[in-house]
Amino acid sequence: MHTMRILLAGSTGAIGREIAALLQRDGHTLQCPTRSAGVDALQPDTLRGLCKGVEVVVSAMGGSVSLSASERRPYAFTNTVANENLIAEACRAGVRRLVYVAAHKGPGYDETAYIRSHEAVVERLASASLGYTVVRPTGVFTALAPLADFARRGFVPLLGDGSARTNPIHAADVARAVVEHLRDGPLDVSIGGPDVLTRRGIAALAATGLRPRFVSIPAPVARFHARLAGLLNPRLGELMAFAAAVSVVDCVAPAYGHERLADYFHSRRV
């Protein structure tokens, strides 16, 4: 197999770490710039020369969807601006291809700030002088981990009535899709896990072996609190607004992943 020189942005995140492991396994020459090493994609000057000799850029770079994230800046900065700067540097260096990890989108939540921030990057890719594939996972298992933490405390919050369906996917399966499209592929690849579950079903898996209370939070109440949070912390407000929107509508992508959510929650309990 022909190995390549690949630059991976976002290598410290849940998906990025899995991508790095696969690329290293396959023998590719890998560059993983990080802020701790002085590279900040929000500062274009720090990107200068990074893409020299690189054949493919992979970006799993973007704002966290964790409630515990310390970042306060809107997703338009950490998702859109950072990746637009990276695309510009890749084009300047003559990189032939870029694979971008975005998010599955659908009616009911595609106008949230989180999704719009990813779509702005996709629009920039469409006008760039390189080939690309956008990998669009549904919710990644790690984003659901807090449900198990809530369950241990005796309650699990549910936005809406819990009947909306989704098929979340393991970060390792997202990484596999990225690596499969390093050399070529369609413009868009939407992927989900093997099991389509209701939100209440996901909460029940997180609470296996426990007997927590399931607390239903009406969507309008969740949206109101998202607006309030956004006054003090724009990022948190955008995240809460996204959660309020995506949790009450179906978010189902074509089944791709092999890893099961029940096994993931079990692994966190042992």
PyMOL commands that set and color helices and strands:
alter all, ss='L'
color gray80, all
select helices_A, chain A and resi 14-25+35-37+44-47+75-92+113-126+141-153+171-180+199-206+219-232+234-246+261-269
alter helices_A, ss='H'
color red, helices_A
select strands_A, chain A and resi 5-9+29-31+56-59+97-101+131-137+155-159+165-166+188-191+197-198+213-217
alter strands_A, ss='S'
color yellow, strands_A
deselect
rebuild
show_as cartoon
